[in-house]
Amino acid sequence: MNTIKDIFVTVKGPSSSHTMGPRKASQLFLDAHPEASAFRVTLYGSLAATGKGHLTDVAIEEVFEGVAPLEIIWRAQEFLPFHPNAMLFESLDAVGEVTDSQIIYSVGGGSIVIDGQEDNAHEDIYPMTTMSEIMEWCNQTGRSYWEYVFQHEEEDIKEYLLDVWNHMRNAVRNGLRNEGALPGPLNLRRKAASYFVRSRGYKDNLRTRGLLFAYALAVSEENASGGIVVTAPTCGSSGVVPAVLYHLQEEYEFSDMQIVRALATAGLVGTIVKANASISGAEVGCQGEVGVACAMAAAAATQLMGGSPSQIEYAAEMALEHHLGMTCDPMCGLVQIPCIERNAIAAARAIDSQIYACYTDGSHRVPFDGVVEVMKHTGHDIPSLYKETSEGGLSTLTI
């Protein structure tokens, strides 16, 4: 199981799988073929189906711009076996003959897989890879999940997570300040600023809900407009974790170090899912993005509010369980409808899961690891039509 740094990556939106991954793959192939006279990139499956809405072509072109001529071919109806987000890179000589080729997959959260081999930018560092194993370790040692993370990560993990938190916090604040329409044909108006103002007119629970909505909308709208966000675990679900943590810090004055520890726990939850299932909407649907983000946020919130290891596990399980089966069906291939709204609702659901879990002693029947396994199978059973192709579900509606 890799470092949690792979879960939290500061990037420019709107999509970790459709912009960040292809950009990373393009740079990798270009670096290996500096002598090429031209390049050709063929996009397959979900990557091709929603790539233009996600600015996949822009991300690739930015890498090759000024280096050599580039041709991009779109094959949305053709799926390669390993993953729906596939790219074929080809280098060409002066007469247009192929000199080398490589298939690279964008598997979610900006991570790539080359020819079926895991990207080895980070080696496995965690000896235990399930929540049940780690929870048992916590109960036996009297420690918490964040301590397990700090024990196995590199020494700079606290500084890394503090930087992550600063970027998350900035995304919230920037999103609350910005107004106007988001880019793209949907002409979707930003709502975060107005939600924030309106929330001030309510009291207690309604005010809390309004603030959570505003914070999640702020980050998601920043992502949709190509702003700087942090994958958590993806760009499309980047609003959930910062919304919950920003709200709790504002409400209860938690220190930055307490937030860093909560992020460590959230990152561990996301890493467990990534290792045992998937965080790619093109592979398992939105349950792997917004659902996992909700589980991460619920675990982090429960830790901040004094929950035990079993209560933290319960909150994460509950949050993920109630997103099972969620499809990935963005309109026009944009990370706007229904993605932005889903981030806001998931932030509120994360807090609900925390409250519910903290009312209990942590005992429950369905384990988090079991839900992860069910999510994996459910995602594979969902027809590809409903996994980031913009050919099924909400994406077929005319608005």
Kinemage of the C-alpha trace (Angstrom):
@kinemage 1
@onewidth
@group {chain A} dominant
@subgroup {mainchain}
@vectorlist {calphas} color= white
{ca met a 1} P 0.000 0.000 0.000
{ca asn a 2} L 1.523 3.283 -1.153
{ca thr a 3} L 2.050 6.560 0.633
{ca ile a 4} L -0.945 8.760 1.410
{ca lys a 5} L 0.853 11.461 -0.567
{ca asp a 6} L -0.657 9.773 -3.632
{ca ile a 7} L -4.130 10.562 -2.258
{ca phe a 8} L -3.421 14.230 -1.531
{ca val a 9} L -1.845 15.898 -4.563
{ca thr a 10} L -2.033 19.633 -5.180
{ca val a 11} L -3.080 20.127 -8.807
{ca lys a 12} L -4.846 22.368 -11.258
{ca gly a 13} L -8.406 21.177 -11.953
{ca pro a 14} L -10.706 20.008 -13.317
{ca ser a 15} L -9.916 16.265 -13.330
{ca ser a 16} L -7.229 14.097 -11.777
{ca ser a 17} L -7.900 11.122 -14.069
{ca his a 18} L -8.563 13.099 -17.258
{ca thr a 19} L -6.088 15.992 -16.993
{ca met a 20} L -3.516 15.236 -14.307
{ca gly a 21} L -2.968 11.593 -15.357
{ca pro a 22} L -2.686 12.286 -19.109
{ca arg a 23} L -0.352 15.221 -18.451
{ca lys a 24} L 1.872 13.001 -16.312
{ca ala a 25} L 1.843 10.224 -18.920
{ca ser a 26} L 2.620 12.664 -21.739
{ca gln a 27} L 5.608 14.083 -19.929
{ca leu a 28} L 6.875 10.583 -19.195
{ca phe a 29} L 6.687 9.526 -22.848
{ca leu a 30} L 8.160 12.786 -24.105
{ca asp a 31} L 11.112 12.522 -21.738
{ca ala a 32} L 11.806 9.014 -23.074
{ca his a 33} L 11.714 10.152 -26.735
{ca pro a 34} L 13.302 13.593 -27.052
{ca glu a 35} L 14.549 12.741 -30.544
{ca ala a 36} L 11.093 12.124 -32.050
{ca ser a 37} L 9.998 14.261 -34.995
{ca ala a 38} L 6.300 13.982 -34.097
{ca phe a 39} L 3.925 12.278 -31.680
{ca arg a 40} L 0.532 10.623 -31.873
{ca val a 41} L -1.726 9.989 -28.876
{ca thr a 42} L -4.825 7.786 -29.130
{ca leu a 43} L -7.380 8.106 -26.321
{ca tyr a 44} L -9.705 5.181 -25.584
{ca gly a 45} L -12.913 4.479 -23.676
{ca ser a 46} L -14.047 6.832 -20.929
{ca leu a 47} L -10.962 8.970 -21.367
{ca ala a 48} L -11.974 9.700 -24.948
{ca ala a 49} L -15.703 9.949 -24.226
{ca thr a 50} L -15.434 12.807 -21.731
{ca gly a 51} L -11.910 13.988 -22.457
{ca lys a 52} L -12.845 17.220 -24.240
{ca gly a 53} L -15.078 18.310 -21.368
{ca his a 54} L -12.308 17.470 -18.918
{ca leu a 55} L -9.652 19.290 -21.017
{ca thr a 56} L -7.677 16.089 -21.647
{ca asp a 57} L -6.505 17.355 -25.031
{ca val a 58} L -5.406 20.661 -23.495
{ca ala a 59} L -3.385 18.850 -20.829
{ca ile a 60} L -1.608 16.717 -23.436
{ca glu a 61} L -1.026 19.589 -25.852
{ca glu a 62} L 0.560 21.697 -23.112
{ca val a 63} L 3.257 19.043 -22.670
{ca phe a 64} L 4.141 18.652 -26.347
{ca glu a 65} L 3.661 22.304 -27.309
{ca gly a 66} L 6.783 23.768 -28.898
{ca val a 67} L 8.530 20.370 -28.909
{ca ala a 68} L 7.110 18.482 -31.898
{ca pro a 69} L 3.863 18.185 -33.898
{ca leu a 70} L 1.123 16.252 -32.109
{ca glu a 71} L -1.944 14.371 -33.340
{ca ile a 72} L -4.697 13.268 -30.935
{ca ile a 73} L -7.102 10.504 -31.962
{ca trp a 74} L -10.359 9.871 -30.066
{ca arg a 75} L -11.784 6.329 -29.808
{ca ala a 76} L -14.576 6.528 -27.247
{ca gln a 77} L -16.205 3.249 -28.289
{ca glu a 78} L -13.043 1.183 -27.940
{ca phe a 79} L -12.022 -0.040 -24.480
{ca leu a 80} L -8.674 -1.619 -23.645
{ca pro a 81} L -8.794 -4.485 -21.140
{ca phe a 82} L -6.892 -3.137 -18.122
{ca his a 83} L -8.778 0.122 -17.445
{ca pro a 84} L -11.347 2.375 -19.192
{ca asn a 85} L -8.941 5.343 -19.215
{ca ala a 86} L -6.341 4.225 -21.751
{ca met a 87} L -3.816 6.093 -23.914
{ca leu a 88} L -1.583 4.854 -26.712
{ca phe a 89} L 1.501 7.026 -27.152
{ca glu a 90} L 3.491 6.768 -30.386
{ca ser a 91} L 6.711 8.504 -31.429
{ca leu a 92} L 7.240 9.160 -35.141
{ca asp a 93} L 10.303 9.805 -37.272
{ca ala a 94} L 10.719 12.409 -40.013
{ca val a 95} L 8.793 10.327 -42.564
{ca gly a 96} L 5.932 9.490 -40.196
{ca glu a 97} L 6.977 5.952 -39.308
{ca val a 98} L 6.334 4.754 -35.730
{ca thr a 99} L 9.610 4.396 -33.819
{ca asp a 100} L 8.153 3.379 -30.455
{ca ser a 101} L 4.810 3.031 -28.695
{ca gln a 102} L 3.495 2.580 -25.198
{ca ile a 103} L 0.080 2.075 -23.624
{ca ile a 104} L -0.484 4.018 -20.413
{ca tyr a 105} L -3.581 4.001 -18.208
{ca ser a 106} L -4.867 6.811 -15.991
{ca val a 107} L -6.321 4.901 -13.050
{ca gly a 108} L -7.665 7.684 -10.838
{ca gly a 109} L -6.340 10.371 -8.542
{ca gly a 110} L -3.669 11.242 -11.089
{ca ser a 111} L -1.943 7.859 -10.808
{ca ile a 112} L -0.873 6.034 -13.958
{ca val a 113} L -0.119 2.434 -14.838
{ca ile a 114} L 2.309 1.617 -17.649
{ca asp a 115} L 1.722 -1.557 -19.699
{ca gly a 116} L -0.131 -3.173 -16.796
{ca gln a 117} L 2.651 -2.440 -14.304
{ca glu a 118} L 2.004 -0.233 -11.280
{ca asp a 119} L 3.603 3.185 -11.346
{ca asn a 120} L 6.536 2.803 -8.959
{ca ala a 121} L 7.023 6.439 -8.065
{ca his a 122} L 6.282 5.322 -4.515
{ca glu a 123} L 6.934 1.864 -3.129
{ca asp a 124} L 4.605 0.034 -0.760
{ca ile a 125} L 5.273 1.287 2.753
{ca tyr a 126} L 2.387 -0.068 4.820
{ca pro a 127} L 2.604 -3.678 6.085
{ca met a 128} L -1.128 -3.739 6.877
{ca thr a 129} L -3.553 -2.945 4.080
{ca thr a 130} L -7.033 -3.341 5.578
{ca met a 131} L -8.951 -1.234 8.070
{ca ser a 132} L -9.636 -4.235 10.315
{ca glu a 133} L -5.919 -5.016 10.674
{ca ile a 134} L -5.036 -1.418 11.431
{ca met a 135} L -7.950 -1.007 13.842
{ca glu a 136} L -6.775 -4.090 15.727
{ca trp a 137} L -3.281 -2.567 15.905
{ca cys a 138} L -4.804 0.638 17.290
{ca asn a 139} L -6.739 -1.272 19.954
{ca gln a 140} L -3.716 -3.328 20.979
{ca thr a 141} L -1.263 -0.420 21.148
{ca gly a 142} L -3.580 2.308 22.401
{ca arg a 143} L -2.688 4.431 19.378
{ca ser a 144} L -4.779 5.927 16.602
{ca tyr a 145} L -4.815 5.738 12.824
{ca trp a 146} L -2.804 8.908 12.356
{ca glu a 147} L -0.037 7.440 14.520
{ca tyr a 148} L 0.088 4.412 12.232
{ca val a 149} L 0.503 6.784 9.300
{ca phe a 150} L 3.261 8.808 10.952
{ca gln a 151} L 5.057 5.594 11.922
{ca his a 152} L 5.359 4.437 8.295
{ca glu a 153} L 5.556 7.604 6.198
{ca glu a 154} L 8.700 9.629 5.564
{ca glu a 155} L 9.769 12.212 8.127
{ca asp a 156} L 8.353 15.091 6.097
{ca ile a 157} L 4.755 13.814 6.217
{ca lys a 158} L 3.612 16.404 8.761
{ca glu a 159} L 5.018 19.247 6.684
{ca tyr a 160} L 3.526 17.709 3.545
{ca leu a 161} L 0.060 17.483 5.099
{ca leu a 162} L 0.326 20.991 6.487
{ca asp a 163} L 1.031 22.206 2.950
{ca val a 164} L -1.946 20.156 1.758
{ca trp a 165} L -4.121 21.811 4.391
{ca asn a 166} L -2.968 25.290 3.384
{ca his a 167} L -3.898 24.585 -0.244
{ca met a 168} L -7.257 23.139 0.801
{ca arg a 169} L -7.997 26.157 2.974
{ca asn a 170} L -7.000 28.533 0.176
{ca ala a 171} L -9.304 26.703 -2.234
{ca val a 172} L -12.225 27.222 0.158
{ca arg a 173} L -11.449 30.916 0.619
{ca asn a 174} L -10.836 31.556 -3.068
{ca gly a 175} L -14.058 29.786 -3.965
{ca leu a 176} L -16.037 31.913 -1.503
{ca arg a 177} L -14.659 35.095 -3.073
{ca asn a 178} L -15.171 34.214 -6.722
{ca glu a 179} L -18.492 34.663 -8.503
{ca gly a 180} L -19.847 34.451 -12.037
{ca ala a 181} L -20.394 31.557 -14.448
{ca leu a 182} L -18.180 28.486 -14.666
{ca pro a 183} L -16.470 27.778 -18.009
{ca gly a 184} L -18.212 25.466 -20.462
{ca pro a 185} L -21.518 25.161 -22.337
{ca leu a 186} L -23.639 24.535 -19.224
{ca asn a 187} L -23.371 28.206 -18.152
{ca leu a 188} L -23.525 27.068 -14.542
{ca arg a 189} L -23.471 29.914 -12.030
{ca arg a 190} L -21.142 29.767 -9.024
{ca lys a 191} L -23.163 29.395 -5.806
{ca ala a 192} L -20.624 29.205 -2.965
{ca ala a 193} L -20.583 32.930 -2.164
{ca ser a 194} L -24.370 33.226 -2.011
{ca tyr a 195} L -24.708 30.065 0.087
{ca phe a 196} L -22.153 31.434 2.525
{ca val a 197} L -24.035 34.731 2.908
{ca arg a 198} L -27.420 33.032 3.275
{ca ser a 199} L -26.109 30.599 5.901
{ca arg a 200} L -25.429 33.539 8.204
{ca gly a 201} L -29.164 34.170 8.419
{ca tyr a 202} L -29.872 30.789 10.005
{ca lys a 203} L -29.101 29.345 13.401
{ca asp a 204} L -27.593 26.119 14.662
{ca asn a 205} L -28.203 23.095 12.422
{ca leu a 206} L -29.406 25.001 9.360
{ca arg a 207} L -26.449 27.377 9.608
{ca thr a 208} L -24.061 24.413 9.867
{ca arg a 209} L -25.605 22.834 6.787
{ca gly a 210} L -25.392 26.059 4.839
{ca leu a 211} L -21.739 26.587 5.724
{ca leu a 212} L -20.827 23.012 4.793
{ca phe a 213} L -22.579 23.440 1.459
{ca ala a 214} L -20.815 26.757 0.847
{ca tyr a 215} L -17.350 25.372 1.626
{ca ala a 216} L -17.804 22.265 -0.522
{ca leu a 217} L -19.238 24.308 -3.378
{ca ala a 218} L -16.345 26.755 -3.100
{ca val a 219} L -13.677 24.090 -3.649
{ca ser a 220} L -15.650 22.204 -6.303
{ca glu a 221} L -16.272 25.396 -8.244
{ca glu a 222} L -12.588 26.280 -8.042
{ca asn a 223} L -11.816 22.832 -9.448
{ca ala a 224} L -14.372 23.164 -12.243
{ca ser a 225} L -12.846 26.501 -13.265
{ca gly a 226} L -9.312 25.094 -13.426
{ca gly a 227} L -8.175 26.492 -10.080
{ca ile a 228} L -5.694 24.984 -7.621
{ca val a 229} L -7.182 22.182 -5.492
{ca val a 230} L -6.007 19.048 -3.709
{ca thr a 231} L -7.116 15.594 -4.832
{ca ala a 232} L -9.030 13.968 -1.984
{ca pro a 233} L -9.011 11.373 -3.379
{ca thr a 234} L -9.699 12.892 -6.845
{ca cys a 235} L -10.273 16.337 -8.318
{ca gly a 236} L -13.940 15.567 -8.915
{ca ser a 237} L -14.416 14.854 -5.210
{ca ser a 238} L -11.981 17.487 -3.927
{ca gly a 239} L -14.610 19.568 -2.113
{ca val a 240} L -15.726 17.100 0.556
{ca val a 241} L -12.731 16.738 2.887
{ca pro a 242} L -11.707 20.419 2.951
{ca ala a 243} L -15.322 21.502 3.518
{ca val a 244} L -15.673 19.296 6.585
{ca leu a 245} L -12.270 20.135 8.056
{ca tyr a 246} L -12.568 23.862 7.333
{ca his a 247} L -15.954 23.961 9.032
{ca leu a 248} L -14.753 22.077 12.096
{ca gln a 249} L -11.680 24.262 12.466
{ca glu a 250} L -13.777 27.416 12.177
{ca glu a 251} L -16.412 26.096 14.574
{ca tyr a 252} L -14.237 24.436 17.230
{ca glu a 253} L -10.880 26.187 16.742
{ca phe a 254} L -8.906 22.997 16.144
{ca ser a 255} L -5.198 23.662 15.646
{ca asp a 256} L -3.494 23.099 12.322
{ca met a 257} L -1.663 20.109 13.817
{ca gln a 258} L -4.974 18.519 14.827
{ca ile a 259} L -6.157 19.032 11.249
{ca val a 260} L -2.922 17.452 9.963
{ca arg a 261} L -3.578 14.368 12.102
{ca ala a 262} L -7.141 14.208 10.799
{ca leu a 263} L -5.814 14.428 7.239
{ca ala a 264} L -3.475 11.523 7.990
{ca thr a 265} L -6.462 9.406 8.989
{ca ala a 266} L -8.461 10.547 5.970
{ca gly a 267} L -5.533 9.729 3.690
{ca leu a 268} L -5.217 6.277 5.202
{ca val a 269} L -8.895 5.580 4.497
{ca gly a 270} L -8.517 6.689 0.892
{ca thr a 271} L -5.348 4.661 0.441
{ca ile a 272} L -7.008 1.517 1.782
{ca val a 273} L -9.798 1.883 -0.782
{ca lys a 274} L -7.358 2.622 -3.587
{ca ala a 275} L -5.290 -0.451 -2.714
{ca asn a 276} L -8.227 -2.839 -2.375
{ca ala a 277} L -10.724 -1.437 -4.882
{ca ser a 278} L -10.540 1.802 -6.885
{ca ile a 279} L -10.974 5.571 -6.694
{ca ser a 280} L -11.565 5.929 -10.445
{ca gly a 281} L -15.007 7.027 -11.579
{ca ala a 282} L -14.359 5.451 -14.975
{ca glu a 283} L -13.751 2.102 -13.291
{ca val a 284} L -16.250 1.927 -10.391
{ca gly a 285} L -18.476 4.982 -10.763
{ca cys a 286} L -18.826 8.009 -8.513
{ca gln a 287} L -18.970 5.785 -5.430
{ca gly a 288} L -15.185 5.527 -5.830
{ca glu a 289} L -14.783 9.303 -5.885
{ca val a 290} L -17.433 11.158 -3.873
{ca gly a 291} L -18.247 8.035 -1.840
{ca val a 292} L -14.623 7.553 -0.812
{ca ala a 293} L -14.226 11.283 -0.155
{ca cys a 294} L -17.224 11.106 2.175
{ca ala a 295} L -15.677 8.161 4.028
{ca met a 296} L -12.378 10.022 4.356
{ca ala a 297} L -14.110 13.128 5.695
{ca ala a 298} L -16.284 11.131 8.105
{ca ala a 299} L -13.244 9.375 9.567
{ca ala a 300} L -11.345 12.647 9.931
{ca ala a 301} L -14.304 14.378 11.583
{ca thr a 302} L -14.879 11.509 14.010
{ca gln a 303} L -11.241 11.614 15.071
{ca leu a 304} L -11.403 15.374 15.647
{ca met a 305} L -14.545 14.984 17.727
{ca gly a 306} L -12.915 12.437 20.022
{ca gly a 307} L -14.075 9.182 18.440
{ca ser a 308} L -12.425 5.842 19.208
{ca pro a 309} L -10.773 3.743 16.481
{ca ser a 310} L -13.923 1.640 16.167
{ca gln a 311} L -16.132 4.738 15.930
{ca ile a 312} L -13.841 6.188 13.260
{ca glu a 313} L -14.059 2.936 11.287
{ca tyr a 314} L -17.853 2.914 11.711
{ca ala a 315} L -18.219 6.478 10.426
{ca ala a 316} L -16.103 5.689 7.366
{ca glu a 317} L -18.050 2.488 6.709
{ca met a 318} L -21.395 4.254 6.984
{ca ala a 319} L -20.350 7.083 4.692
{ca leu a 320} L -19.130 4.731 1.972
{ca glu a 321} L -22.001 2.286 2.338
{ca his a 322} L -24.582 4.969 1.606
{ca his a 323} L -22.899 5.853 -1.673
{ca leu a 324} L -22.850 2.295 -3.040
{ca gly a 325} L -23.981 2.110 -6.647
{ca met a 326} L -23.542 5.807 -7.422
{ca thr a 327} L -22.934 6.263 -11.139
{ca cys a 328} L -20.490 8.643 -12.809
{ca asp a 329} L -22.523 10.515 -15.424
{ca pro a 330} L -21.239 14.085 -15.897
{ca met a 331} L -23.180 16.287 -18.272
{ca cys a 332} L -21.123 17.362 -21.300
{ca gly a 333} L -18.159 15.575 -19.734
{ca leu a 334} L -17.705 18.498 -17.337
{ca val a 335} L -16.949 18.194 -13.619
{ca gln a 336} L -19.980 20.367 -12.858
{ca ile a 337} L -23.360 18.607 -12.995
{ca pro a 338} L -23.920 16.533 -10.883
{ca cys a 339} L -20.385 16.554 -9.430
{ca ile a 340} L -20.398 19.908 -7.629
{ca glu a 341} L -23.722 19.317 -5.904
{ca arg a 342} L -22.673 15.801 -4.895
{ca asn a 343} L -19.632 17.212 -3.094
{ca ala a 344} L -21.875 19.482 -1.018
{ca ile a 345} L -24.300 16.728 -0.054
{ca ala a 346} L -21.451 14.324 0.734
{ca ala a 347} L -19.880 16.865 3.101
{ca ala a 348} L -23.124 17.001 5.077
{ca arg a 349} L -23.414 13.211 4.984
{ca ala a 350} L -19.885 12.913 6.380
{ca ile a 351} L -20.871 15.004 9.394
{ca asp a 352} L -24.046 12.940 9.807
{ca ser a 353} L -21.959 9.755 9.778
{ca gln a 354} L -19.638 11.218 12.414
{ca ile a 355} L -22.533 12.182 14.676
{ca tyr a 356} L -24.238 8.824 14.278
{ca ala a 357} L -21.044 6.868 14.963
{ca cys a 358} L -20.229 8.943 18.041
{ca tyr a 359} L -23.650 8.153 19.508
{ca thr a 360} L -22.669 4.472 19.450
{ca asp a 361} L -19.877 2.517 21.109
{ca gly a 362} L -18.506 1.696 17.654
{ca ser a 363} L -20.021 -1.775 17.462
{ca his a 364} L -21.729 -2.620 14.176
{ca arg a 365} L -22.257 -5.568 11.830
{ca val a 366} L -20.891 -4.423 8.463
{ca pro a 367} L -17.109 -3.805 8.421
{ca phe a 368} L -15.503 -1.060 6.357
{ca asp a 369} L -13.384 -3.619 4.490
{ca gly a 370} L -16.540 -5.497 3.525
{ca val a 371} L -18.083 -2.348 2.049
{ca val a 372} L -14.881 -1.681 0.092
{ca glu a 373} L -15.126 -5.179 -1.399
{ca val a 374} L -18.814 -4.669 -2.219
{ca met a 375} L -18.019 -1.299 -3.794
{ca lys a 376} L -15.421 -2.938 -5.994
{ca his a 377} L -17.814 -5.630 -7.230
{ca thr a 378} L -20.685 -3.162 -7.595
{ca gly a 379} L -18.493 -0.876 -9.663
{ca his a 380} L -17.509 -3.681 -11.991
{ca asp a 381} L -21.167 -4.715 -12.356
{ca ile a 382} L -22.316 -1.203 -13.300
{ca pro a 383} L -22.588 -1.018 -17.116
{ca ser a 384} L -19.817 1.065 -18.686
{ca leu a 385} L -22.549 3.381 -19.981
{ca tyr a 386} L -22.788 4.807 -16.462
{ca lys a 387} L -19.066 5.177 -15.779
{ca glu a 388} L -17.811 8.494 -17.121
{ca thr a 389} L -18.880 8.132 -20.727
{ca ser a 390} L -21.523 10.897 -20.818
{ca glu a 391} L -23.743 8.431 -22.664
{ca gly a 392} L -25.969 7.301 -19.785
{ca gly a 393} L -27.748 8.539 -16.670
{ca leu a 394} L -27.996 12.253 -15.983
{ca ser a 395} L -25.661 13.059 -18.860
{ca thr a 396} L -28.415 12.129 -21.340
{ca leu a 397} L -30.821 14.791 -20.075
{ca thr a 398} L -31.368 17.966 -22.063
{ca ile a 399} L -31.290 21.057 -19.870
